[in-house]
Amino acid sequence: MKRFFWTAMILSLIATGMACGDDDDGGDDGKVQVVTTLPLFADFIREVGGDRVEVTALVPSGADPHTFEPAPKDVAKLENADLVIVNGLDLEPFAHNTIAPNVPDDVPLVELVDPGLEVINNNPHLWMDVTNVKRYINTIYAALKDIDPAGLSTYQAGSAAYLTELDALETYVQAQVDAIPEARRKLITAHDAFVYLAESTGLEVVGFVVEGPGEEPSPDDLRNIIETAQGEDIPAVFTEPQVNTVSETLEEIASDAGVEVCKLYSDALDDTVKSYIELMTYDADELLRCLGDANGS
C-alpha cells in the first residue's frame, strides 16, 4: 500500500509539472503580464483579458497621472512585462522619460490614442467620450491577440461583452445629460479634462481653473472664473478628487460666486468609483443632480 501511495504521488507531481511547463503564455503563473499607467486603463485591460492577463498599474489609485513620478521599484515592474500600454498625448509625462527607455526591446509599447481618433486641442482625456473607449478596447484586443494568439477566444469574448456594456453606458450618460435643462448644461471644472464629455453629450465647457494639474491659477484666472460663473448663471462648479490644491481654490471661487460645489471624476479611480463604468455613471448622475432644476428635471 505504501509503495502504491508513493508511486501515485510521484506520477501526480510529474503530471503537474508537465502541465505547468506547457503553459508559457506570460509570467510565473502562466498569465500574460501587462503593465499600464492608470488604474483606469488596467480596468479596460482586465475586461478584455479576463483571467488570462495579470495587469499592473504604475500610478496608484487616486493619484494624478500628470504629476506622478515613478520610483525605481515602479520602473522595475517593466522588466517582466509582455506588453506595456499607455494613453499617449502626454497624459503621462513620465511615459516618454521613464517608461519608454526601460521597456525591453522585444516588448510592445502601445498607445491607446491611435491616429484614427479625433483629438481636440491636444487634450489627452479621450476616454471621457464613451465612443472613444470603444476604440481603446479594440486597440487592447489587437495588442493582446498579437502577443498571445492562443488566447484569441478569451479576448474576443471579453471585448465583445465589454463593448455591449459600453453601448448601454453611452445611452445612460446621454439620457442623464438630456434631462438637464439646456440653459444649465454648462461646466466649470478644476482642470481641462471634460471637453470630450461635453462634445459628445451636448454640454458646454465655459471655464476651468487651470489647463492641467500641477499648474497654479493666477489672480486673473480666478477673477475670470468668478465672473463667468456669475455671468452664465451657473448653479454648480465641479472639483476633482485627484487635484486637491486646484479643487480647494475652486471651492473658494464657488463660495465667492454663491454657487454649489460638486465633484466629477476624470483621471482617477478610488473607493467611490472602482471602474470606468462606475466613474462615468457617477459623473452622469452628479451632472444631473447639480445642474438639473429644483424638481430634478
C-alpha positions as CSV (number, residue, x, y, z in Angstrom):
1,M,0.0,0.0,0.0
2,K,2.8,2.4,0.9
3,R,4.6,1.7,-2.4
4,F,1.4,2.3,-4.3
5,F,0.8,5.6,-2.5
6,W,4.2,7.0,-3.2
7,T,4.1,5.8,-6.8
8,A,0.8,7.6,-7.2
9,M,2.2,10.8,-5.6
10,I,5.2,10.8,-7.9
11,L,3.1,10.3,-11.0
12,S,0.8,13.2,-9.8
13,L,3.8,15.5,-9.3
14,I,5.2,14.7,-12.7
15,A,1.8,15.3,-14.4
16,T,1.5,18.7,-12.5
17,G,5.0,19.7,-13.6
18,M,4.3,18.8,-17.2
19,A,1.0,20.8,-17.1
20,C,2.8,23.9,-15.7
21,G,5.6,23.6,-18.3
22,D,3.1,23.5,-21.2
23,D,1.7,27.0,-20.2
24,D,4.2,29.6,-21.1
25,D,1.9,32.5,-22.0
26,G,3.4,35.0,-19.6
27,G,4.8,35.3,-16.1
28,D,5.5,32.6,-13.5
29,D,1.8,32.0,-13.1
30,G,1.3,31.5,-16.8
31,K,-0.6,34.8,-17.3
32,V,0.2,37.5,-19.8
33,Q,2.0,40.3,-17.9
34,V,0.7,43.7,-18.9
35,V,2.0,47.0,-17.4
36,T,0.0,50.2,-17.8
37,T,-0.1,53.6,-16.3
38,L,-3.5,54.4,-14.9
39,P,-5.8,52.0,-12.9
40,L,-8.5,53.2,-15.4
41,F,-6.6,51.5,-18.2
42,A,-5.9,48.5,-16.1
43,D,-9.7,48.2,-15.8
44,F,-10.0,48.2,-19.6
45,I,-7.3,45.5,-20.0
46,R,-8.8,43.2,-17.4
47,E,-12.2,43.5,-19.1
48,V,-10.7,42.3,-22.4
49,G,-8.1,39.8,-21.0
50,G,-10.0,38.3,-18.1
51,D,-8.2,35.7,-16.1
52,R,-5.7,35.2,-18.9
53,V,-3.9,38.5,-18.0
54,E,-2.2,40.0,-15.0
55,V,-2.2,43.8,-15.0
56,T,0.0,46.2,-13.1
57,A,-0.9,49.9,-13.0
58,L,2.1,52.2,-12.2
59,V,0.1,55.2,-11.0
60,P,-1.6,54.4,-7.6
61,S,-5.4,54.8,-7.2
62,G,-6.4,58.4,-6.6
63,A,-3.0,59.8,-7.8
64,D,-2.7,62.4,-10.6
65,P,-1.0,60.9,-13.7
66,H,0.0,64.4,-14.9
67,T,2.3,64.9,-11.9
68,F,3.2,61.3,-10.8
69,E,6.8,60.4,-10.8
70,P,7.6,56.6,-10.7
71,A,10.1,55.3,-8.2
72,P,12.8,52.8,-9.1
73,K,10.6,49.9,-7.8
74,D,7.9,51.0,-10.3
75,V,10.3,51.1,-13.2
76,A,11.5,47.6,-12.2
77,K,8.0,46.3,-13.0
78,L,8.7,46.8,-16.7
79,E,11.3,44.0,-16.7
80,N,8.8,41.2,-16.7
81,A,6.2,42.8,-18.9
82,D,4.9,41.1,-22.0
83,L,3.1,44.2,-23.1
84,V,3.1,47.9,-22.0
85,I,0.1,50.2,-22.6
86,V,0.0,54.0,-22.2
87,N,-2.5,56.6,-23.2
88,G,-0.3,59.0,-25.1
89,L,-0.7,62.7,-25.9
90,D,1.5,63.4,-22.9
91,L,-1.2,62.4,-20.3
92,E,1.6,60.6,-18.5
93,P,4.7,62.8,-18.9
94,F,6.8,60.0,-17.4
95,A,5.9,57.7,-20.2
96,H,8.5,59.2,-22.6
97,N,11.1,59.9,-20.0
98,T,10.9,56.8,-17.8
99,I,8.8,54.1,-19.3
100,A,9.9,54.0,-23.0
101,P,13.7,53.8,-22.2
102,N,13.1,50.9,-19.8
103,V,10.7,48.7,-21.9
104,P,12.6,45.6,-23.1
105,D,13.3,45.7,-26.8
106,D,11.1,42.7,-27.6
107,V,8.1,44.1,-25.6
108,P,5.4,46.1,-27.5
109,L,4.7,49.6,-26.2
110,V,1.2,50.5,-27.3
111,E,-0.5,53.9,-27.2
112,L,-4.3,53.9,-26.8
113,V,-4.7,57.2,-28.6
114,D,-4.4,55.9,-32.2
115,P,-4.2,58.1,-35.3
116,G,-7.9,57.4,-36.2
117,L,-9.2,59.1,-33.1
118,E,-10.2,62.8,-33.3
119,V,-8.1,64.8,-30.8
120,I,-9.4,68.1,-29.6
121,N,-6.8,70.7,-28.8
122,N,-4.2,68.0,-28.0
123,N,-6.3,67.2,-24.9
124,P,-5.5,63.6,-23.8
125,H,-8.7,62.7,-21.9
126,L,-10.4,61.0,-24.8
127,W,-11.9,58.3,-22.6
128,M,-14.4,60.8,-21.3
129,D,-16.3,60.1,-24.5
130,V,-17.5,56.5,-24.3
131,T,-17.3,56.2,-28.1
132,N,-13.5,56.7,-27.9
133,V,-13.2,54.0,-25.2
134,K,-14.6,51.5,-27.7
135,R,-11.6,52.3,-29.9
136,Y,-9.4,51.9,-26.8
137,I,-10.9,48.4,-26.3
138,N,-10.2,47.4,-29.9
139,T,-6.6,48.6,-29.6
140,I,-6.2,46.5,-26.4
141,Y,-7.8,43.5,-28.0
142,A,-5.4,43.7,-31.0
143,A,-2.4,44.0,-28.8
144,L,-3.3,41.1,-26.6
145,K,-4.1,38.7,-29.5
146,D,-0.9,39.6,-31.3
147,I,1.3,38.7,-28.3
148,D,-0.9,35.7,-27.2
149,P,-2.7,34.2,-30.2
150,A,-3.7,31.2,-28.1
151,G,-5.9,33.5,-26.1
152,L,-7.9,34.7,-29.1
153,S,-11.2,33.3,-28.0
154,T,-10.8,34.8,-24.5
155,Y,-10.0,38.2,-25.9
156,Q,-12.9,38.1,-28.4
157,A,-15.4,37.2,-25.7
158,G,-14.1,39.8,-23.3
159,S,-14.0,42.7,-25.7
160,A,-17.4,41.8,-27.2
161,A,-19.1,41.7,-23.7
162,Y,-17.5,44.9,-22.6
163,L,-18.4,46.7,-25.8
164,T,-22.0,45.8,-25.1
165,E,-21.7,47.3,-21.6
166,L,-20.2,50.4,-23.1
167,D,-23.2,50.8,-25.5
168,A,-25.5,50.7,-22.5
169,L,-23.3,53.2,-20.6
170,E,-23.3,55.6,-23.5
171,T,-27.1,55.6,-23.7
172,Y,-27.3,56.1,-19.9
173,V,-24.9,59.1,-19.8
174,Q,-26.7,60.8,-22.7
175,A,-30.1,60.3,-21.0
176,Q,-28.8,61.9,-17.8
177,V,-27.4,64.9,-19.7
178,D,-30.6,65.2,-21.8
179,A,-32.6,65.5,-18.5
180,I,-30.7,68.7,-17.7
181,P,-32.4,71.9,-18.9
182,E,-30.5,73.1,-22.0
183,A,-29.6,76.5,-20.4
184,R,-27.9,74.8,-17.5
185,R,-25.7,72.4,-19.4
186,K,-22.6,74.3,-18.6
187,L,-19.4,73.2,-16.9
188,I,-16.8,75.0,-14.8
189,T,-14.2,72.4,-13.6
190,A,-10.9,72.2,-11.8
191,H,-8.9,71.3,-14.9
192,D,-9.5,70.9,-18.6
193,A,-10.5,67.2,-18.6
194,F,-14.1,67.3,-19.8
195,V,-14.0,68.6,-23.4
196,Y,-14.8,65.1,-24.8
197,L,-17.6,64.5,-22.4
198,A,-19.0,67.9,-23.4
199,E,-18.6,67.5,-27.1
200,S,-20.2,64.0,-27.1
201,T,-23.3,64.8,-25.0
202,G,-24.2,68.5,-25.6
203,L,-22.6,70.1,-22.6
204,E,-20.6,73.3,-22.8
205,V,-17.3,73.9,-21.0
206,V,-17.4,77.5,-20.1
207,G,-14.4,77.6,-17.8
208,F,-11.8,75.7,-15.8
209,V,-9.4,76.8,-13.2
210,V,-6.2,75.5,-14.8
211,E,-5.5,73.8,-18.1
212,G,-3.6,70.9,-16.4
213,P,-3.0,69.7,-12.8
214,G,0.2,70.9,-11.2
215,E,-0.4,74.4,-12.5
216,E,-1.2,77.3,-10.2
217,P,-4.0,79.7,-11.2
218,S,-3.2,83.4,-11.4
219,P,-5.3,86.1,-9.8
220,D,-6.7,86.9,-13.3
221,D,-7.7,83.2,-13.8
222,L,-9.6,83.3,-10.6
223,R,-11.3,86.6,-11.4
224,N,-12.3,85.4,-14.8
225,I,-13.8,82.1,-13.4
226,I,-15.8,84.0,-10.8
227,E,-17.1,86.4,-13.5
228,T,-18.0,83.5,-15.8
229,A,-19.9,81.6,-13.1
230,Q,-21.9,84.7,-12.2
231,G,-22.4,85.9,-15.7
232,E,-23.6,82.5,-17.0
233,D,-25.8,81.9,-14.0
234,I,-24.2,78.5,-13.4
235,P,-25.7,76.6,-10.4
236,A,-22.7,74.5,-9.7
237,V,-18.9,74.1,-10.3
238,F,-17.1,70.8,-10.2
239,T,-14.0,69.8,-8.3
240,E,-11.9,66.6,-8.9
241,P,-10.6,64.4,-6.2
242,Q,-7.1,63.9,-7.6
243,V,-6.3,67.6,-8.0
244,N,-6.6,68.7,-4.4
245,T,-5.0,72.1,-4.5
246,V,-6.9,73.3,-7.5
247,S,-10.1,71.9,-6.1
248,E,-9.6,73.9,-2.9
249,T,-9.2,77.0,-5.0
250,L,-12.3,76.2,-6.9
251,E,-14.3,75.8,-3.7
252,E,-13.2,79.3,-2.6
253,I,-14.3,80.6,-6.0
254,A,-17.7,78.9,-5.7
255,S,-18.2,80.4,-2.3
256,D,-17.5,83.9,-3.6
257,A,-19.8,83.3,-6.6
258,G,-22.6,81.8,-4.4
259,V,-22.8,78.5,-6.4
260,E,-22.8,74.9,-5.2
261,V,-19.6,72.8,-5.2
262,C,-20.0,69.3,-6.8
263,K,-17.5,66.6,-7.8
264,L,-16.6,64.9,-11.1
265,Y,-14.0,62.2,-11.9
266,S,-11.8,62.1,-14.9
267,D,-8.3,60.5,-14.4
268,A,-8.5,58.6,-11.1
269,L,-10.4,55.7,-9.6
270,D,-10.9,55.4,-5.8
271,D,-13.2,53.7,-3.3
272,T,-16.1,55.6,-4.7
273,V,-15.6,54.7,-8.3
274,K,-13.7,51.5,-8.8
275,S,-14.1,51.1,-12.6
276,Y,-14.6,53.1,-15.7
277,I,-18.3,52.3,-15.9
278,E,-18.8,53.4,-12.3
279,L,-16.8,56.6,-13.0
280,M,-19.0,57.6,-16.0
281,T,-22.2,56.6,-14.2
282,Y,-21.2,58.7,-11.2
283,D,-20.4,61.7,-13.3
284,A,-23.7,61.4,-15.3
285,D,-25.7,61.2,-12.0
286,E,-23.7,64.1,-10.5
287,L,-24.2,66.3,-13.5
288,L,-28.0,65.8,-13.4
289,R,-28.1,66.3,-9.6
290,C,-26.1,69.5,-9.6
291,L,-27.2,71.1,-12.9
292,G,-30.8,69.9,-13.1
293,D,-33.5,72.2,-11.9
294,A,-35.0,72.2,-8.4
295,N,-37.5,69.5,-9.5
296,G,-34.7,67.2,-10.6
297,S,-35.6,67.5,-14.3
